[in-house]
């Protein structure tokens, strides 16, 4: 799916009141337009209304940018309100706390006049097919796969079995949750002939549809098949933890660039809370999951290292050590993080813990990379072994660079 860029039409009723009519997709890839536009607004604006009537998508990245916008508005004492919200959009904004600071005006959701409910027509049609929030899918894939609908976990065989689970996971990792039947066939059965793969795909799709729709061929299936394309309809996925995780990391990075260290730490902590384990933990051998799994793991270790630095800057050494230790559990071969941990242990008089951390690093490097610690790490450990513990003041600048 190609997202439509966000467009903002401005309308002023008087010098102090500004309305932005938003058109297109309010998603991570385009939502920064909001901040860029706000930066160009003069200080005379005292009220801002966001008209959502033409917004066709809202994801975690879009919500994160709305949070940033709200922070900027509050600094300038500018009141915020939303109008034209669909019910599911209002629910998302209520969930993240906007109701405390902004007025909401919602509209009843309905399909476009004359639309065929079984066949979406373009991006607006896809959004019109969205089920009510109580019926939407909530998907947690960071860790064992958990799929819920209407508050109930789907334990049917179609989600629990390996092939339907891989089919669902593969769709979730594609742009727009869509791919071709042949691509799915090659991913799931790389050694099979095309006709055999297509037959197998029909069986797996049948099981998955029964699991998430309640029947094999509902009038409006969560998974549509048009021509050669299979699509998990984005409008029925209320929440998916992987984009929420990456959205929190992006929001944290932007807040850090803007100088909001505390705000960035909150977003990094939110990302860490979402991470229950490696992506699709119950299916470690499916090759298409490997790349996104490594990317998520790198994001986790980055968040933990930044949280370690934030704790260090606050003078909370216990929290610093805990975050570093958690980072090394996720990736024990991070030699620079291990070196940081070793030096902090030594600087706080815990030479025994420093030696154990060094031994764990040696074992991890030998088992996973068939290598030894670098010369610099060896030098640091030799200094510690000779009781020449580093001073905390000397560590600060190095830790900032490593984080």
C-alpha positions in Angstrom: 0.0 0.0 0.0 1.3 3.5 -0.9 0.4 6.0 1.8 -1.1 9.3 0.7 0.9 12.2 2.0 -0.7 14.4 4.6 -2.0 17.7 3.3 -3.0 20.6 5.6 -5.5 23.2 4.5 -5.6 26.2 6.8 -8.7 28.2 7.6 -8.8 31.2 10.0 -12.0 32.5 11.4 -10.2 35.3 13.2 -6.5 36.0 14.0 -6.6 33.9 17.2 -8.5 30.8 15.8 -6.9 28.4 13.3 -8.4 25.3 11.7 -6.3 22.7 9.9 -8.3 20.5 7.6 -6.2 17.3 7.4 -6.4 15.2 4.2 -4.6 11.9 3.6 -2.8 9.6 5.9 -1.7 10.7 9.4 1.0 8.1 9.8 4.6 8.1 10.8 5.9 8.6 7.3 4.0 11.9 6.8 2.9 13.1 10.2 5.9 15.4 10.7 4.2 17.8 8.4 2.1 18.7 11.4 5.1 19.9 13.4 6.7 21.6 10.4 3.4 23.5 9.8 3.0 24.4 13.4 6.6 25.8 13.5 5.5 28.3 10.9 2.4 29.6 12.8 2.7 32.9 14.5 2.4 33.5 18.3 -1.1 35.1 17.9 -2.9 31.8 17.5 -4.7 30.9 20.7 -6.9 28.0 19.5 -6.2 25.2 17.0 -8.8 22.8 15.6 -7.8 19.7 13.7 -10.5 18.6 11.3 -10.2 14.8 10.8 -13.0 14.3 8.3 -10.6 13.5 5.4 -8.0 11.6 7.4 -7.9 8.1 6.0 -5.4 6.5 8.3 -4.0 7.1 11.8 -1.1 4.9 13.2 1.2 5.0 16.2 3.6 7.2 14.4 0.9 9.7 13.7 -0.3 9.6 17.4 3.3 10.2 18.5 3.6 13.3 16.4 0.2 14.5 17.7 1.7 14.1 21.2 4.6 16.3 20.2 2.2 18.9 18.7 0.2 18.9 22.0 3.4 19.6 24.0 4.2 22.5 21.7 0.7 23.9 22.0 0.7 23.7 25.8 4.0 25.6 25.9 2.4 28.4 23.9 -0.9 28.2 25.9 -2.8 27.3 22.7 -6.1 25.3 23.1 -6.5 22.2 21.0 -9.7 20.6 19.7 -10.5 17.8 17.3 -13.5 17.6 14.9 -14.7 15.1 12.4 -13.2 12.2 14.3 -14.3 8.7 13.5 -15.1 6.6 16.5 -12.0 4.4 16.3 -9.8 7.5 15.9 -11.4 9.1 19.0 -10.8 5.9 20.9 -7.1 5.9 20.1 -6.7 9.5 21.2 -8.7 9.0 24.4 -6.5 6.0 25.1 -3.3 8.0 25.0 -4.7 10.8 27.2 -5.7 13.6 24.8 -9.2 13.8 26.4 -7.5 15.6 29.4 -6.3 18.5 27.2 -8.5 18.6 24.1 -12.2 18.8 23.1 -13.5 16.0 20.8 -16.3 16.1 18.2 -16.9 12.8 16.5 -19.0 11.7 13.6 -20.8 8.4 13.0 -18.8 6.0 10.9 -20.5 4.7 7.7 -19.6 3.3 4.3 -19.4 5.7 1.4 -22.7 6.0 -0.5 -23.1 3.2 -3.0 -20.0 1.4 -1.8 -19.9 -2.4 -2.0 -19.0 -3.5 1.5 -17.2 -6.6 0.1 -14.9 -4.7 -2.2 -12.9 -1.7 -1.0 -12.2 1.0 -3.6 -8.9 2.7 -2.9 -7.6 3.8 0.5 -10.7 5.6 1.6 -12.7 2.5 0.9 -10.3 0.4 3.0 -10.8 2.7 6.0 -14.5 2.7 5.5 -14.5 -1.1 6.0 -13.1 -0.7 9.5 -15.1 -2.7 12.1 -16.0 -1.2 15.4 -13.3 -1.0 18.0 -14.8 -3.9 19.9 -14.3 -6.1 16.8 -10.9 -5.1 15.7 -7.8 -7.2 15.9 -5.1 -6.5 18.4 -1.9 -8.3 17.5 1.1 -8.8 19.8 4.1 -10.4 18.0 7.0 -9.2 20.1 7.2 -12.5 22.0 4.8 -15.4 21.4 2.1 -14.4 18.9 -1.2 -13.3 20.7 -4.2 -12.3 18.6 -7.3 -10.9 20.3 -10.6 -9.8 18.9 -13.3 -8.1 20.9 -11.2 -8.7 24.0 -11.0 -12.4 23.5 -7.8 -14.2 22.6 -8.1 -16.3 19.4 -6.9 -19.7 20.4 -8.3 -21.5 17.3 -6.1 -23.9 15.4 -5.8 -21.4 12.5 -3.7 -19.1 14.6 -1.9 -21.7 16.7 -0.8 -23.9 13.8 2.5 -23.2 12.1 1.5 -22.4 8.5 -1.5 -20.2 9.2 0.6 -18.4 11.8 3.4 -17.8 9.3 0.9 -16.6 6.7 -0.5 -14.0 9.1 3.0 -13.0 10.2 4.2 -12.6 6.7 1.2 -10.4 5.8 1.8 -8.2 8.9 5.4 -7.5 7.9 4.5 -6.3 4.3 3.8 -2.7 3.4 0.0 -2.3 3.7 -0.3 -5.8 5.0 -0.5 -7.0 1.3 1.5 -9.3 -0.9 1.0 -11.6 -3.9 -0.1 -15.2 -3.7 3.1 -16.3 -5.4 5.3 -14.4 -3.0 3.5 -16.0 -0.1 3.9 -19.4 -1.8 7.6 -19.0 -2.3 8.1 -17.8 1.4 6.1 -20.6 2.9 7.0 -23.5 0.6 10.3 -22.5 -1.1 11.0 -25.9 -2.5 7.4 -26.6 -3.8 6.1 -26.2 -7.4 3.9 -23.2 -8.0 0.7 -25.2 -8.3 1.4 -27.2 -5.1 2.3 -24.0 -3.2 -1.0 -22.3 -4.3 -3.0 -25.4 -3.2 -1.2 -25.3 0.2 -1.9 -21.6 0.5 -5.6 -22.0 0.0 -5.7 -24.5 2.8 -3.7 -22.3 5.2 -5.8 -19.3 4.2 -9.0 -21.2 4.9 -7.7 -22.1 8.4 -6.6 -18.5 9.2 -9.9 -17.0 8.0 -11.9 -19.4 10.2 -9.7 -18.4 13.2 -10.0 -14.6 12.9 -13.3 -14.2 11.1 -15.2 -17.1 12.7 -16.0 -18.8 9.4 -14.1 -19.8 6.2 -15.7 -17.2 3.8 -17.5 -14.4 5.6 -19.2 -11.6 3.7 -16.4 -9.2 4.7 -13.3 -11.2 5.5 -10.5 -9.7 7.4 -8.3 -11.1 4.6 -9.3 -10.0 1.1 -8.2 -11.6 -2.1 -8.3 -9.4 -5.2 -6.7 -10.7 -8.4 -3.3 -12.1 -7.4 -3.1 -10.0 -4.1 -3.9 -11.1 -0.6 -4.3 -8.3 1.9 -5.0 -8.2 5.7 -7.2 -5.2 5.7 -5.4 -2.4 7.7 -8.7 -0.9 8.9 -9.5 -4.0 11.0 -6.1 -4.1 12.7 -6.8 -1.9 15.7 -3.3 -2.3 17.1 -0.1 -4.1 16.2 2.8 -4.0 18.7 5.7 -4.0 16.2 4.8 -0.6 14.5 3.9 0.8 18.0 7.4 -0.3 19.2 9.2 1.3 16.3 7.0 4.4 16.6 8.0 4.8 20.2 11.7 4.6 19.2 11.2 7.2 16.5 9.4 9.5 18.8 12.1 9.1 21.4 14.8 10.0 18.9 12.9 13.1 17.8 12.4 14.2 21.4 16.1 13.6 22.1 17.0 15.8 19.1 14.7 18.5 20.5 16.5 18.4 23.8 13.7 16.7 25.8 15.7 14.0 27.6 12.9 13.1 30.0 10.4 12.8 27.2 12.7 10.6 25.2 13.3 8.3 28.2 9.5 7.9 28.6 9.2 6.8 25.0 12.2 4.5 25.2 10.7 2.9 28.3 7.3 2.5 26.5 9.1 0.7 23.7 10.8 -1.6 26.2 7.5 -2.5 27.8 6.1 -3.6 24.5 9.0 -6.1 24.0 7.8 -9.4 25.6 10.5 -11.3 23.6 11.9 -11.7 20.1 9.6 -11.1 17.2 7.4 -14.2 16.6 9.3 -16.0 19.4 7.3 -19.2 18.8 8.5 -19.5 15.2 12.3 -18.9 15.3 13.1 -20.8 12.1 11.0 -19.0 9.5 13.5 -17.0 7.4 11.3 -14.0 6.5 11.0 -13.2 10.2 14.8 -13.1 10.7 15.4 -9.6 9.4 12.6 -7.8 11.2 13.4 -9.8 14.3 17.0 -8.5 14.3 15.9 -5.0 13.6 13.5 -5.1 16.6 16.2 -6.6 18.8 18.6 -3.7 17.8 15.9 -1.3 18.7 15.5 -2.9 22.1 19.1 -2.7 22.9 19.3 0.9 21.7 16.4 1.8 24.0 18.0 0.0 27.0 21.3 1.7 26.4 19.7 5.2 26.2 17.7 4.4 29.4 21.0 3.4 31.1 22.6 6.7 30.1 19.5 8.6 31.3 19.7 6.8 34.7 23.5 7.5 34.8 22.9 11.2 34.2 20.3 11.2 37.0 22.8 9.7 39.3 20.9 6.4 39.7 23.7 3.9 39.3 21.6 0.9 40.3 19.2 1.6 37.5 22.1 2.2 35.1 23.5 -1.2 35.9 20.1 -2.9 35.6 19.5 -1.4 32.2 22.9 -2.4 30.9 22.5 -5.9 32.2 19.1 -6.2 30.5 20.7 -4.9 27.3 23.3 -7.7 27.4 20.7 -10.3 28.1 19.1 -9.3 24.7 22.5 -9.2 23.0 25.4 -10.6 25.0 27.9 -9.8 22.3 27.7 -6.0 22.7 31.3 -5.5 23.7 31.1 -1.8 24.3 28.1 -2.1 26.6 29.8 -5.0 28.4 32.9 -2.8 28.8 30.7 0.0 30.2 29.1 -2.4 32.7 32.5 -3.8 33.8 33.9 -0.3 34.4 30.8 0.9 36.3 31.0 -2.2 38.6 34.7 -1.5 39.2 34.1 2.2 39.8 31.5 1.4 42.5 33.8 -1.1 44.2 32.1 -4.3 42.9 35.2 -5.9 41.4 33.7 -9.4 41.7 30.7 -8.4 39.6 33.1 -6.8 37.1 35.0 -10.0 36.7 31.8 -12.0 36.2 30.6 -9.6 33.6 34.0 -9.9 31.8 33.8 -13.7 31.9 30.2 -13.6 30.5 31.4 -11.5 27.6 34.3 -13.9 26.8 31.9 -16.8 26.7 29.4 -15.0 24.5 32.0 -13.9 22.0 33.5 -17.4 21.9 30.3 -19.2 21.5 28.5 -16.9 19.1 31.3 -15.2 17.1 34.3 -17.5 17.7 36.3 -14.5 18.8 37.9 -12.8 21.9 37.4 -9.4 23.4 39.1 -6.5 21.7 42.5 -5.2 22.9 40.8 -2.1 24.5 38.5 -4.4 26.5 41.4 -6.5 27.6 43.3 -3.3 28.7 40.3 -2.1 30.7 39.9 -5.4 32.5 43.6 -5.6 33.2 43.4 -2.2 34.9 40.4 -3.4 37.0 42.2 -6.7 37.9 45.1 -4.6 39.2 42.6 -2.6 41.4 43.0 0.5 39.3 39.3 1.3 39.3 38.1 4.1 37.0 36.6 7.2 38.5 32.9 7.9 37.7 33.7 11.4 36.6 36.0 10.1 33.9 33.3 7.7 32.5 30.6 10.2 31.8 31.7 11.5 28.4 32.6 8.0 27.2 29.2 6.6 28.2 27.4 9.4 26.3 29.3 8.5 23.2 28.6 4.8 23.5 24.9 5.2 24.2 
